[in-house]
């Protein structure tokens, strides 16, 4: 009887040991795949597939850049409020720019986010009607009004935001700059980056 108890005890310990190895191995795998969180202004960001994801109003929102990477790009609260309060705005760009494909990607993302989360409808225009953009309306900063602002995606020798009255110029020197400026604008609209 004593031998049977020792045998059962050994079997139980062996089973317990195997279960512990499996549990700890699973925890190790889970922790190995977990991405570290980085907080910014009360928002928790997780790095996932080279992008940054956070929850805004209980919905996951994805950005290419962390707020710390675009915080230095100046943008005023007045401009953010003007865009958020608009029912509609123009988004225009130079069709002869080498960055036109990047403008198209940024435009589609802005159209989706602004309409879905802020109820702002975007009408796409171009600075010059040509080629596949011949049927687009011709729009420049001259078309900007208080109730119908313009976002102008423009190529330049420096990546920055220029606020020209009711026209917001997102000027970038390369494709990375276009994405940074788009993220910076969205961070301001979502209130992740507080405007001064």
C-alpha positions, 0 to 999 in steps of 0.5 A: 500500500505504501509503495502504491502511494509513493508511485501515485505521488511520483506520477502526480508530481511528474504530471504536475511538472509537465503541466507547469512546463507547458503553462510556463512555456505558453506564458513565455511564448505569449510574453515573447509576442507581446509588444511593449506599450508606450503611453502618450497623453493618456493614450496607450500605443502598441507597436504592431507590424511597424505601425502604432495602434491606440484606442480612441473612443473604444475603436482601434486607430492606426498611425504610421508614426508615434506622437513623439515622432511628429509632436514637433510639427506645429499646428494650432488649436484654431486650425484643428477646430476649424477642420473639426467644425467644417461640414465639408472641406476641399483637399487639393494637391499638385498632380505634377508632383513626384509625390502624387501617389503618396498624396493619393494614399494620404487623401484616402486615409483623411477622407475615411477618418474625417468622414467616419469620426468627425462627419466632415466630407472631403471634396478632392480637387487638384491645382491643375486639371491634367491627365487622369485628373482632368475632370477634378475641380481646380482648387487652391488656397484662394478657394478657402473660406471659414466654412469651407477650408482647404487642405493643400498637399504640396511638395517643398524643400522642408516638411512642415505645416503652413497655416494660411488663413483658412488654408492648411498647407501640408508641405513635405519634401518626400513621401515619409513627410506626407505620411508624417504630416497626415499623422500629425493632423489626425493626432491633433483632430483626435486630441492625442496631441494637445494644440497650444 
